[in-house]
Amino acid sequence: MFHRLTWNSFLSLLVVTGFLSCNQLSGVCFVPALPGYPNQPSHTLLLKKPLREISGISFHNNGQLAAINDEQGKLFVLSTTSGKINTLSFGEKGDYEDIVRTPEGYYVLRSDGSLFLLDGRNGKLLADYPLSFSKYTEFESIAYDQDQNRLLLFCKNCGQGEPVVFGWAFNLNTHQLEEQPVVQIGWDIFRKLAKDDTIEFQPSAAAFHPITGDLYILSSTAKLLAVCNREGQPESVYGLNPDLFQQPEGLCFAPNGDLYISNEGRQSKATLLYFPFDPEQAETNIQTINK
């Protein structure tokens, strides 16, 4: 099991023990190190103005991601090397928060929980599903569960003053939403793992790891990355360096496990951070922790 130290306390420990230089400190991404990934991005891409409000990303093909922003009904096909984008319109303006690729095409999630199915080749709208939730429920995260052929929708705000994360299942065989949440995670679980009683964990992105099967859930407000089992129960949490993750709102994996995390632009440009996956290093770290 991994535990998160507060960012300031961890950096203080590194300075005292002399583990890293000042220049290296500025590049550390995860506390503790995320198994299977480098603790500095292998590549950081500054995104162009149309993606300043980037809110969701999904793997498109080698060298390209699909992306959306939270203002326009547009699908952006983004080059992960040059940053060039190809823009495809699918609908009206709206608060679109996440995108995920499925065998049917891309599903886009709006903040009220409604879903929009897009053609994966041309971005055209194929179907929409106006789902209904309670008044105070707001969404930013959607993940494709390949094993059960369903989408998991995670609420950012799950009810008035509700200190819990709910995940609803949208069945891709029937295109129906299950009446009751299939995942329920109290904030107390994140707080216990992180040893921090002040955490308010509001999911901003989620995705299943294609190699390990673990569910990764990102929280921009808490500056945390939670790694959960397939049932959605957290097993470890990792602090995010706020200098590198100013507003992390998007997360996706390539089929080989490579990790991408996008940040909305605030006072500066939006960014896309790339972390290649090393399965041998991941296994070594897990064995070391379990000893």
Short mmCIF file of the C-alpha atoms (twelve columns), coordinates in Angstrom:
data_MODEL
# 
_entry.id   MODEL 
# 
loop_
_atom_site.group_PDB 
_atom_site.id 
_atom_site.type_symbol 
_atom_site.label_atom_id 
_atom_site.label_alt_id 
_atom_site.label_comp_id 
_atom_site.label_asym_id 
_atom_site.label_seq_id 
_atom_site.Cartn_x 
_atom_site.Cartn_y 
_atom_site.Cartn_z 
_atom_site.pdbx_PDB_model_num 
ATOM 1   C CA . MET A 1   0.000   0.000  0.000   1 
ATOM 2   C CA . PHE A 2   1.248   3.477  -0.882  1 
ATOM 3   C CA . HIS A 3   0.604   6.555  1.254   1 
ATOM 4   C CA . ARG A 4   0.720   10.199 0.286   1 
ATOM 5   C CA . LEU A 5   2.752   12.682 2.305   1 
ATOM 6   C CA . THR A 6   1.725   16.301 2.019   1 
ATOM 7   C CA . TRP A 7   3.680   17.918 -0.785  1 
ATOM 8   C CA . ASN A 8   5.464   20.462 1.438   1 
ATOM 9   C CA . SER A 9   6.478   17.861 4.036   1 
ATOM 10  C CA . PHE A 10  7.844   15.540 1.345   1 
ATOM 11  C CA . LEU A 11  9.901   18.275 -0.276  1 
ATOM 12  C CA . SER A 12  11.244  19.280 3.131   1 
ATOM 13  C CA . LEU A 13  12.329  15.671 3.709   1 
ATOM 14  C CA . LEU A 14  14.143  15.580 0.376   1 
ATOM 15  C CA . VAL A 15  15.958  18.836 1.101   1 
ATOM 16  C CA . VAL A 16  17.064  17.689 4.553   1 
ATOM 17  C CA . THR A 17  18.297  14.306 3.354   1 
ATOM 18  C CA . GLY A 18  19.865  15.683 0.182   1 
ATOM 19  C CA . PHE A 19  18.147  13.166 -2.104  1 
ATOM 20  C CA . LEU A 20  17.543  15.647 -4.914  1 
ATOM 21  C CA . SER A 21  18.910  18.960 -6.097  1 
ATOM 22  C CA . CYS A 22  16.715  22.085 -6.293  1 
ATOM 23  C CA . ASN A 23  16.452  21.747 -10.058 1 
ATOM 24  C CA . GLN A 24  15.350  18.124 -9.745  1 
ATOM 25  C CA . LEU A 25  12.782  18.975 -7.071  1 
ATOM 26  C CA . SER A 26  10.888  21.160 -9.488  1 
ATOM 27  C CA . GLY A 27  10.355  18.216 -11.837 1 
ATOM 28  C CA . VAL A 28  9.064   15.565 -9.398  1 
ATOM 29  C CA . CYS A 29  5.479   14.713 -10.361 1 
ATOM 30  C CA . PHE A 30  4.127   12.066 -7.997  1 
ATOM 31  C CA . VAL A 31  4.519   11.567 -4.233  1 
ATOM 32  C CA . PRO A 32  5.370   8.758  -3.763  1 
ATOM 33  C CA . ALA A 33  6.616   7.607  -7.179  1 
ATOM 34  C CA . LEU A 34  3.899   6.066  -9.348  1 
ATOM 35  C CA . PRO A 35  4.813   2.403  -10.112 1 
ATOM 36  C CA . GLY A 36  5.673   1.856  -13.751 1 
ATOM 37  C CA . TYR A 37  6.145   5.504  -14.615 1 
ATOM 38  C CA . PRO A 38  8.987   8.055  -14.479 1 
ATOM 39  C CA . ASN A 39  8.654   10.767 -11.836 1 
ATOM 40  C CA . GLN A 40  9.168   13.433 -14.463 1 
ATOM 41  C CA . PRO A 41  7.238   13.735 -17.727 1 
ATOM 42  C CA . SER A 42  9.152   12.450 -20.730 1 
ATOM 43  C CA . HIS A 43  7.485   15.140 -22.805 1 
ATOM 44  C CA . THR A 44  5.424   18.226 -21.982 1 
ATOM 45  C CA . LEU A 45  3.367   19.754 -24.784 1 
ATOM 46  C CA . LEU A 46  2.022   23.318 -24.659 1 
ATOM 47  C CA . LEU A 47  -1.442  23.237 -26.181 1 
ATOM 48  C CA . LYS A 48  -2.870  25.716 -28.642 1 
ATOM 49  C CA . LYS A 49  -5.529  28.302 -27.723 1 
ATOM 50  C CA . PRO A 50  -8.620  26.231 -28.721 1 
ATOM 51  C CA . LEU A 51  -7.599  23.694 -26.051 1 
ATOM 52  C CA . ARG A 52  -6.922  26.155 -23.243 1 
ATOM 53  C CA . GLU A 53  -10.089 24.845 -21.559 1 
ATOM 54  C CA . ILE A 54  -9.252  21.194 -22.344 1 
ATOM 55  C CA . SER A 55  -11.498 19.048 -20.169 1 
ATOM 56  C CA . GLY A 56  -11.075 15.483 -21.410 1 
ATOM 57  C CA . ILE A 57  -8.764  13.279 -23.479 1 
ATOM 58  C CA . SER A 58  -8.873  9.787  -24.954 1 
ATOM 59  C CA . PHE A 59  -6.485  7.697  -27.047 1 
ATOM 60  C CA . HIS A 60  -7.208  8.061  -30.785 1 
ATOM 61  C CA . ASN A 61  -4.314  6.273  -32.495 1 
ATOM 62  C CA . ASN A 62  -0.515  6.221  -32.363 1 
ATOM 63  C CA . GLY A 63  0.601   9.815  -32.040 1 
ATOM 64  C CA . GLN A 64  -2.887  11.274 -31.629 1 
ATOM 65  C CA . LEU A 65  -5.407  11.861 -28.859 1 
ATOM 66  C CA . ALA A 66  -9.040  12.877 -29.055 1 
ATOM 67  C CA . ALA A 67  -9.841  15.880 -26.855 1 
ATOM 68  C CA . ILE A 68  -12.722 18.167 -25.927 1 
ATOM 69  C CA . ASN A 69  -13.026 21.500 -24.164 1 
ATOM 70  C CA . ASP A 70  -15.715 22.490 -21.693 1 
ATOM 71  C CA . GLU A 71  -17.219 25.234 -23.827 1 
ATOM 72  C CA . GLN A 72  -17.786 23.983 -27.379 1 
ATOM 73  C CA . GLY A 73  -19.388 20.986 -29.052 1 
ATOM 74  C CA . LYS A 74  -16.176 20.140 -30.868 1 
ATOM 75  C CA . LEU A 75  -13.943 17.097 -31.108 1 
ATOM 76  C CA . PHE A 76  -10.248 17.915 -31.387 1 
ATOM 77  C CA . VAL A 77  -7.817  15.370 -32.825 1 
ATOM 78  C CA . LEU A 78  -4.511  16.321 -31.213 1 
ATOM 79  C CA . SER A 79  -0.987  15.394 -32.306 1 
ATOM 80  C CA . THR A 80  0.966   14.372 -29.214 1 
ATOM 81  C CA . THR A 81  4.255   15.466 -30.791 1 
ATOM 82  C CA . SER A 82  3.552   18.706 -32.668 1 
ATOM 83  C CA . GLY A 83  0.411   19.892 -30.886 1 
ATOM 84  C CA . LYS A 84  -1.403  20.374 -34.199 1 
ATOM 85  C CA . ILE A 85  -5.156  19.903 -33.986 1 
ATOM 86  C CA . ASN A 86  -7.898  18.907 -36.393 1 
ATOM 87  C CA . THR A 87  -11.292 20.231 -35.305 1 
ATOM 88  C CA . LEU A 88  -14.595 18.410 -35.895 1 
ATOM 89  C CA . SER A 89  -17.938 19.853 -34.775 1 
ATOM 90  C CA . PHE A 90  -20.579 17.603 -33.231 1 
ATOM 91  C CA . GLY A 91  -23.028 19.882 -31.406 1 
ATOM 92  C CA . GLU A 92  -23.956 23.130 -29.737 1 
ATOM 93  C CA . LYS A 93  -22.012 24.921 -27.031 1 
ATOM 94  C CA . GLY A 94  -22.155 23.194 -23.683 1 
ATOM 95  C CA . ASP A 95  -20.275 22.194 -20.552 1 
ATOM 96  C CA . TYR A 96  -18.589 19.048 -21.930 1 
ATOM 97  C CA . GLU A 97  -16.301 17.443 -19.368 1 
ATOM 98  C CA . ASP A 98  -14.846 14.121 -20.533 1 
ATOM 99  C CA . ILE A 99  -14.469 11.802 -23.510 1 
ATOM 100 C CA . VAL A 100 -13.799 8.073  -23.854 1 
ATOM 101 C CA . ARG A 101 -13.327 5.729  -26.774 1 
ATOM 102 C CA . THR A 102 -15.454 2.582  -27.133 1 
ATOM 103 C CA . PRO A 103 -16.033 0.121  -30.029 1 
ATOM 104 C CA . GLU A 104 -19.137 2.174  -30.935 1 
ATOM 105 C CA . GLY A 105 -17.240 5.441  -31.154 1 
ATOM 106 C CA . TYR A 106 -16.505 8.256  -28.710 1 
ATOM 107 C CA . TYR A 107 -18.786 9.003  -25.801 1 
ATOM 108 C CA . VAL A 108 -18.715 12.598 -24.544 1 
ATOM 109 C CA . LEU A 109 -19.967 13.426 -21.049 1 
ATOM 110 C CA . ARG A 110 -21.735 16.695 -20.259 1 
ATOM 111 C CA . SER A 111 -21.636 18.052 -16.716 1 
ATOM 112 C CA . ASP A 112 -25.310 17.178 -16.112 1 
ATOM 113 C CA . GLY A 113 -24.589 13.493 -16.868 1 
ATOM 114 C CA . SER A 114 -25.941 13.431 -20.428 1 
ATOM 115 C CA . LEU A 115 -23.994 11.372 -22.985 1 
ATOM 116 C CA . PHE A 116 -23.266 11.979 -26.660 1 
ATOM 117 C CA . LEU A 117 -22.034 9.243  -29.013 1 
ATOM 118 C CA . LEU A 118 -19.724 10.430 -31.815 1 
ATOM 119 C CA . ASP A 119 -18.467 8.662  -34.920 1 
ATOM 120 C CA . GLY A 120 -14.805 7.841  -34.269 1 
ATOM 121 C CA . ARG A 121 -13.813 8.702  -37.855 1 
ATOM 122 C CA . ASN A 122 -15.487 12.050 -38.509 1 
ATOM 123 C CA . GLY A 123 -16.771 13.198 -35.115 1 
ATOM 124 C CA . LYS A 124 -20.406 13.336 -36.243 1 
ATOM 125 C CA . LEU A 125 -23.101 12.937 -33.617 1 
ATOM 126 C CA . LEU A 126 -24.645 9.442  -33.807 1 
ATOM 127 C CA . ALA A 127 -26.877 9.474  -30.727 1 
ATOM 128 C CA . ASP A 128 -27.484 11.341 -27.486 1 
ATOM 129 C CA . TYR A 129 -28.686 10.060 -24.135 1 
ATOM 130 C CA . PRO A 130 -30.193 12.784 -21.874 1 
ATOM 131 C CA . LEU A 131 -29.718 11.101 -18.497 1 
ATOM 132 C CA . SER A 132 -31.380 12.484 -15.385 1 
ATOM 133 C CA . PHE A 133 -29.772 12.912 -11.956 1 
ATOM 134 C CA . SER A 134 -30.561 14.841 -8.792  1 
ATOM 135 C CA . LYS A 135 -30.335 18.636 -8.756  1 
ATOM 136 C CA . TYR A 136 -26.964 18.920 -7.024  1 
ATOM 137 C CA . THR A 137 -25.149 16.189 -8.997  1 
ATOM 138 C CA . GLU A 138 -22.385 17.296 -11.374 1 
ATOM 139 C CA . PHE A 139 -20.070 15.137 -13.500 1 
ATOM 140 C CA . GLU A 140 -16.545 15.469 -14.903 1 
ATOM 141 C CA . SER A 141 -15.373 11.854 -15.301 1 
ATOM 142 C CA . ILE A 142 -16.222 8.882  -17.486 1 
ATOM 143 C CA . ALA A 143 -14.379 5.555  -17.925 1 
ATOM 144 C CA . TYR A 144 -14.922 2.644  -20.310 1 
ATOM 145 C CA . ASP A 145 -15.108 -0.705 -18.508 1 
ATOM 146 C CA . GLN A 146 -14.262 -3.126 -21.319 1 
ATOM 147 C CA . ASP A 147 -14.752 -6.274 -19.238 1 
ATOM 148 C CA . GLN A 148 -18.402 -5.452 -18.522 1 
ATOM 149 C CA . ASN A 149 -19.059 -3.369 -21.651 1 
ATOM 150 C CA . ARG A 150 -20.261 -0.362 -19.746 1 
ATOM 151 C CA . LEU A 151 -19.383 3.236  -18.976 1 
ATOM 152 C CA . LEU A 152 -18.763 4.403  -15.425 1 
ATOM 153 C CA . LEU A 153 -19.828 7.985  -14.699 1 
ATOM 154 C CA . PHE A 154 -18.225 9.519  -11.585 1 
ATOM 155 C CA . CYS A 155 -19.785 12.583 -10.008 1 
ATOM 156 C CA . LYS A 156 -17.639 15.556 -9.046  1 
ATOM 157 C CA . ASN A 157 -20.382 16.899 -6.794  1 
ATOM 158 C CA . CYS A 158 -22.548 14.009 -5.664  1 
ATOM 159 C CA . GLY A 159 -25.257 15.785 -3.732  1 
ATOM 160 C CA . GLN A 160 -25.637 18.727 -1.418  1 
ATOM 161 C CA . GLY A 161 -22.812 18.363 1.122   1 
ATOM 162 C CA . GLU A 162 -22.335 14.668 0.288   1 
ATOM 163 C CA . PRO A 163 -18.743 13.570 1.239   1 
ATOM 164 C CA . VAL A 164 -18.736 10.601 -1.124  1 
ATOM 165 C CA . VAL A 165 -17.943 9.667  -4.725  1 
ATOM 166 C CA . PHE A 166 -20.609 7.713  -6.608  1 
ATOM 167 C CA . GLY A 167 -20.108 5.858  -9.873  1 
ATOM 168 C CA . TRP A 168 -23.096 5.041  -12.106 1 
ATOM 169 C CA . ALA A 169 -23.029 2.366  -14.803 1 
ATOM 170 C CA . PHE A 170 -24.330 2.970  -18.329 1 
ATOM 171 C CA . ASN A 171 -24.864 -0.389 -20.034 1 
ATOM 172 C CA . LEU A 172 -23.553 -0.314 -23.610 1 
ATOM 173 C CA . ASN A 173 -25.594 -3.357 -24.615 1 
ATOM 174 C CA . THR A 174 -28.927 -1.780 -23.677 1 
ATOM 175 C CA . HIS A 175 -27.890 1.911  -23.610 1 
ATOM 176 C CA . GLN A 176 -29.614 2.197  -20.250 1 
ATOM 177 C CA . LEU A 177 -28.399 3.651  -16.968 1 
ATOM 178 C CA . GLU A 178 -28.556 1.391  -13.928 1 
ATOM 179 C CA . GLU A 179 -30.836 2.924  -11.303 1 
ATOM 180 C CA . GLN A 180 -28.410 2.729  -8.385  1 
ATOM 181 C CA . PRO A 181 -24.675 3.590  -8.250  1 
ATOM 182 C CA . VAL A 182 -22.367 0.592  -8.663  1 
ATOM 183 C CA . VAL A 183 -19.414 2.337  -6.967  1 
ATOM 184 C CA . GLN A 184 -19.458 4.236  -3.695  1 
ATOM 185 C CA . ILE A 185 -16.299 5.703  -2.129  1 
ATOM 186 C CA . GLY A 186 -16.413 7.851  0.996   1 
ATOM 187 C CA . TRP A 187 -13.931 10.707 1.263   1 
ATOM 188 C CA . ASP A 188 -12.775 9.098  4.527   1 
ATOM 189 C CA . ILE A 189 -11.092 6.333  2.499   1 
ATOM 190 C CA . PHE A 190 -9.000  8.813  0.519   1 
ATOM 191 C CA . ARG A 191 -8.207  10.691 3.733   1 
ATOM 192 C CA . LYS A 192 -7.046  7.517  5.472   1 
ATOM 193 C CA . LEU A 193 -4.779  6.480  2.594   1 
ATOM 194 C CA . ALA A 194 -3.337  9.986  2.278   1 
ATOM 195 C CA . LYS A 195 -3.137  10.625 6.041   1 
ATOM 196 C CA . ASP A 196 -4.846  13.975 5.475   1 
ATOM 197 C CA . ASP A 197 -8.257  14.727 7.041   1 
ATOM 198 C CA . THR A 198 -8.798  17.857 4.935   1 
ATOM 199 C CA . ILE A 199 -9.090  16.129 1.534   1 
ATOM 200 C CA . GLU A 200 -12.174 16.782 -0.588  1 
ATOM 201 C CA . PHE A 201 -11.881 14.256 -3.411  1 
ATOM 202 C CA . GLN A 202 -13.834 15.438 -6.466  1 
ATOM 203 C CA . PRO A 203 -13.067 13.345 -9.576  1 
ATOM 204 C CA . SER A 204 -11.984 15.260 -12.677 1 
ATOM 205 C CA . ALA A 205 -10.983 12.270 -14.869 1 
ATOM 206 C CA . ALA A 206 -10.928 8.459  -14.773 1 
ATOM 207 C CA . ALA A 207 -9.643  5.563  -16.882 1 
ATOM 208 C CA . PHE A 208 -8.896  1.843  -16.612 1 
ATOM 209 C CA . HIS A 209 -5.261  0.853  -17.082 1 
ATOM 210 C CA . PRO A 210 -5.109  -1.410 -20.170 1 
ATOM 211 C CA . ILE A 211 -2.371  -3.661 -18.728 1 
ATOM 212 C CA . THR A 212 -3.043  -3.900 -14.991 1 
ATOM 213 C CA . GLY A 213 -6.825  -3.415 -15.088 1 
ATOM 214 C CA . ASP A 214 -6.620  -0.884 -12.246 1 
ATOM 215 C CA . LEU A 215 -8.949  2.093  -12.260 1 
ATOM 216 C CA . TYR A 216 -7.178  5.464  -12.039 1 
ATOM 217 C CA . ILE A 217 -9.217  8.408  -10.725 1 
ATOM 218 C CA . LEU A 218 -7.837  11.943 -10.853 1 
ATOM 219 C CA . SER A 219 -8.926  14.797 -8.587  1 
ATOM 220 C CA . SER A 220 -7.916  18.288 -9.672  1 
ATOM 221 C CA . THR A 221 -9.150  19.974 -6.496  1 
ATOM 222 C CA . ALA A 222 -7.353  17.561 -4.140  1 
ATOM 223 C CA . LYS A 223 -4.256  17.297 -6.391  1 
ATOM 224 C CA . LEU A 224 -4.431  13.514 -6.009  1 
ATOM 225 C CA . LEU A 225 -4.313  10.460 -8.237  1 
ATOM 226 C CA . ALA A 226 -6.078  7.412  -6.757  1 
ATOM 227 C CA . VAL A 227 -5.413  3.892  -8.019  1 
ATOM 228 C CA . CYS A 228 -8.364  1.569  -7.394  1 
ATOM 229 C CA . ASN A 229 -9.128  -2.075 -8.048  1 
ATOM 230 C CA . ARG A 230 -11.520 -3.094 -10.811 1 
ATOM 231 C CA . GLU A 231 -14.469 -2.715 -8.432  1 
ATOM 232 C CA . GLY A 232 -13.544 0.922  -7.864  1 
ATOM 233 C CA . GLN A 233 -12.169 0.689  -4.331  1 
ATOM 234 C CA . PRO A 234 -9.031  2.807  -3.694  1 
ATOM 235 C CA . GLU A 235 -5.833  0.932  -2.866  1 
ATOM 236 C CA . SER A 236 -3.268  3.761  -3.067  1 
ATOM 237 C CA . VAL A 237 -3.085  7.511  -3.590  1 
ATOM 238 C CA . TYR A 238 -0.401  9.781  -5.027  1 
ATOM 239 C CA . GLY A 239 0.109   13.482 -4.522  1 
ATOM 240 C CA . LEU A 240 0.469   15.655 -7.632  1 
ATOM 241 C CA . ASN A 241 3.034   18.443 -7.876  1 
ATOM 242 C CA . PRO A 242 0.907   21.626 -8.223  1 
ATOM 243 C CA . ASP A 243 3.683   23.312 -10.218 1 
ATOM 244 C CA . LEU A 244 3.296   20.694 -12.963 1 
ATOM 245 C CA . PHE A 245 -0.388  19.889 -12.480 1 
ATOM 246 C CA . GLN A 246 -2.004  23.310 -12.207 1 
ATOM 247 C CA . GLN A 247 -5.462  22.054 -13.133 1 
ATOM 248 C CA . PRO A 248 -5.407  18.346 -14.125 1 
ATOM 249 C CA . GLU A 249 -8.700  17.650 -15.880 1 
ATOM 250 C CA . GLY A 250 -7.886  14.870 -18.380 1 
ATOM 251 C CA . LEU A 251 -6.341  11.400 -18.137 1 
ATOM 252 C CA . CYS A 252 -6.023  8.523  -20.602 1 
ATOM 253 C CA . PHE A 253 -3.836  5.554  -21.495 1 
ATOM 254 C CA . ALA A 254 -2.408  4.277  -24.752 1 
ATOM 255 C CA . PRO A 255 -2.969  0.531  -25.338 1 
ATOM 256 C CA . ASN A 256 0.596   -0.196 -24.126 1 
ATOM 257 C CA . GLY A 257 -0.021  1.594  -20.808 1 
ATOM 258 C CA . ASP A 258 1.583   4.951  -21.619 1 
ATOM 259 C CA . LEU A 259 -0.085  7.666  -19.527 1 
ATOM 260 C CA . TYR A 260 -1.245  11.130 -20.622 1 
ATOM 261 C CA . ILE A 261 -2.517  13.831 -18.244 1 
ATOM 262 C CA . SER A 262 -3.817  17.192 -19.474 1 
ATOM 263 C CA . ASN A 263 -4.044  20.470 -17.568 1 
ATOM 264 C CA . GLU A 264 -6.431  23.282 -18.323 1 
ATOM 265 C CA . GLY A 265 -4.740  26.644 -18.811 1 
ATOM 266 C CA . ARG A 266 -5.098  29.177 -16.026 1 
ATOM 267 C CA . GLN A 267 -2.546  31.973 -16.000 1 
ATOM 268 C CA . SER A 268 -0.534  30.107 -18.623 1 
ATOM 269 C CA . LYS A 269 -1.130  27.720 -21.533 1 
ATOM 270 C CA . ALA A 270 -2.788  24.353 -21.161 1 
ATOM 271 C CA . THR A 271 -0.399  21.405 -21.127 1 
ATOM 272 C CA . LEU A 272 -0.251  17.705 -21.977 1 
ATOM 273 C CA . LEU A 273 2.187   15.569 -19.947 1 
ATOM 274 C CA . TYR A 274 3.400   12.197 -21.246 1 
ATOM 275 C CA . PHE A 275 4.660   9.315  -19.067 1 
ATOM 276 C CA . PRO A 276 5.804   6.080  -20.811 1 
ATOM 277 C CA . PHE A 277 4.886   2.830  -19.066 1 
ATOM 278 C CA . ASP A 278 7.588   0.391  -17.929 1 
ATOM 279 C CA . PRO A 279 5.924   -2.880 -16.797 1 
ATOM 280 C CA . GLU A 280 9.166   -4.280 -15.361 1 
ATOM 281 C CA . GLN A 281 9.684   -1.216 -13.201 1 
ATOM 282 C CA . ALA A 282 6.065   -1.384 -12.060 1 
ATOM 283 C CA . GLU A 283 6.449   -5.001 -10.962 1 
ATOM 284 C CA . THR A 284 9.729   -4.240 -9.162  1 
ATOM 285 C CA . ASN A 285 8.155   -1.378 -7.216  1 
ATOM 286 C CA . ILE A 286 5.144   -3.474 -6.211  1 
ATOM 287 C CA . GLN A 287 7.346   -6.347 -4.995  1 
ATOM 288 C CA . THR A 288 9.494   -3.909 -2.987  1 
ATOM 289 C CA . ILE A 289 6.471   -2.336 -1.310  1 
ATOM 290 C CA . ASN A 290 4.947   -5.724 -0.445  1 
ATOM 291 C CA . LYS A 291 8.082   -7.046 1.296   1 
# 
